[in-house]
Amino acid sequence: MTRTGALALWLIAAQTTPAPAQALEVAHTARAMTPGEVARITVRPTKPLSTLEGTWRGQTVLFFEDTTGSWQGLAPIDLDTPAGTYTLRLAARTREGHETEQRYLMRVLPRKFPSRHITVAEKFATPPVDEVARIEREQALTDAIFATMTPERFWSAPFAAPVPGASTSSFGRRSIVNGQPRSPHSGTDFQAATGTPVTAPNRGRIVLADDLYFPGRTVIIDHGAGVYSYLAHLSSIAVKNGDLVERGGRIGLSGATGRVTGPHLHWSLRVGKSRIDPLSLIAATASDSR
């Protein structure tokens, strides 16, 4: 074989030999691996990445590079998730254009939630017929908001409680309202006398500020990357749709509007399609400074 022919064969081999597999060191931390919690995923690549995305229980997990070169994402465990082992699928691309996929297993443990009996005005237990259309319209509106994932991540600091009062262990609790079973409570309640300032748990954009039938005066904040805060029963609202609020910025005052038994603040959280205990996200982002 001539020297020219050997060089040509070497060039062909160099072009067709696959790039070395990109190793991803994956780890997760969580307050607990049970329904209603969120796991923080840390991925440390051996080579710098240009993109990283995950798929977890049928929904997308967006990742963001931190100052150390690691990538961070949130894998939510919905309130109704059965116990079992689930797969997080990762798809990465290096800055040189090489692609790799990797799987990471996480085990979800069972969790039992308590129940409670409450009595409210009959119009909130069994809404009047002429309010049904309004309730359905408001439900469709909030469902459409939560179904939208804004790729941009607005926050870079840890999430914080929106009021200084103590929280209850109300997340996931099923209420028996006027003797009738209802859906499990998908948020956390905080002690807050009427007129207590309510602040944004983190930076985000206001996507709803309105008076709704069941939650009363309500504000929904899109924090980006599929994370939404839903703050209800306010006595007044200090923001409007489209406002960009900073972490700790006032959004209104607490109260007792809507279906309540007394003044308090209700904070629900969505991460993707999943209903998550806000206290879990506070714990998962406690070391954030990205």
Beta strands, then each sheet from edge to edge (+ up, - down):
strand 1: 24-29
strand 2: 38-45
strand 3: 49-56
strand 4: 59-62
strand 5: 64-65
strand 6: 71-76
strand 7: 84-94
strand 8: 99-108
strand 9: 115-118
strand 10: 174-177
strand 11: 180-184
strand 12: 187-190
strand 13: 197-199
strand 14: 204-212
strand 15: 216-224
strand 16: 227-237
strand 17: 244-245
strand 18: 250-254
strand 19: 265-271
strand 20: 274-276
sheet 1: 1+ 2- 6+ 5-
sheet 2: 4+ 3- 7+ 8-
sheet 3: 9+ 10+ 11-
sheet 4: 12+ 19- 16+ 15- 14+ 17-
sheet 5: 12+ 19- 20+
sheet 6: 12+ 19- 16+ 18- 13+
end
